């Protein structure tokens, strides 16, 4: 079973039955989808916001980590994500990702 099929919020959004979302889902998460409701479309298995794929909650952190693998920093990581994917509070998750703030000796130029 796919992560989208297991995600009760995405399933509720895709079926148009917002009230069927799991009770453990926060109001802010429901609101995140509601704010862009007119931009959402879906197939049988995928939620899209315009031409970007909606990402299930269980994969969001991993997607942010993958986008940051090139060590591009916060602004470029957000831009890369915005090209292909979408989920509520995506920018905030990128900004709060501790791996984006780790610096090593190789990141710092010594002159």
Buried (B, 14 or more C-beta within 10 A) or exposed (E): EEBBEEBBBBBBBBEEEEEEBEEEBEEEBBEBBEEEEEEBEBEEEEBBBEEBBBBBBEBBEEBBEEBBEEEBEBEEBBEBBBEEBBBBBBEEBBEEBEEBEEEEEEEEEEE
